[in-house]
């Protein structure tokens, strides 16, 4: 396992993170404690040191399992968790969302489940459409001063919200926004238009989830497997529902045959060429071992170009509207 500096922090994290959304069975789909332990130990033995979870994962079971698994080796890992949704199926409105009240209640509950005295990287899971950036930034600072968190990050935030919060934190001289997390894969390249350049310009550590498109990029659904297509009610899954996606998977399978690996490993290797830390979310040790095989793949420039070309997004034309002072036959390009 290789390690890389995480944004502008002093952390050195492994080149892939372990996502633990499958740790537990509270959602009716996931891994039991024994299977979760096998996945965790295999990741640790491979040199992985970056763990990503959330209070909502398996309704708190993911954090509870990690609390047990981290005993005696807590300092060997960067432990990241998230808040916004609450850990219960019908969590009260006062402990969900991104308010300071929800933040404080959530961090205290996560600390208990994780059996630790602080969280290394605390994420807001996603925007709630209500809480202003100023409140989030101030809340992070309070938690940092209390020793509850070491770093703060924003997950699934649009680029403009990410930039505003990072700028507010910088101007206020409080704990900085250190990281951004968002979905990215060969079938979800939209972040390359804004989130990647924004995060890089702001010096943030970048973490990406679902590099396999919910499993679609492994090709296994063509063989009739169900997996996440049904396991999470179809959520966090990218179906093969367009001609382009079929071409993407065909190209992946072709390159995988050239390299002598499988399509999923090629997809993960491609995701790792963008300066981000991809999150692996296996449900079994066998899946993790297969995923980690991507780390030994060196895609050629030509192979990367083929994958880029087949998955490329159609360019969006700039908005065109006449300015008030322009004549009827004059078109101005407005950025």
Secondary structure, 3 states (H helix, E strand, C coil): CCEEECCCCCCEEECEEEECCCEECCCCCCECHHHHHHHHHHHHHCCCCEEECCCCHHHHHHHHHHHHHCCCCHHHCEEEEEECCCCCCCCCHHHCCCCHHHHHHHHHHHHHHHCCCCEEEEEECCCCCCCCHHHHHHHHHHHHHCCCEEEEEEECCCHHHHHHHHHHHHHHCCCCEEEEEEECECCECHHHHCHHHHHHHCCCEEEEECCCHHHHHHCHHHHCCCCHHHHCCCCCCCCCCCHHHHHHHHHHHHHHHHHCCCHHHHHHHHHHHHCCEEEECCCCHHHHHHHHHHHHCCCCHHHHHHHHHHHCCCCCCCCECCCCCCCCCCCCECC
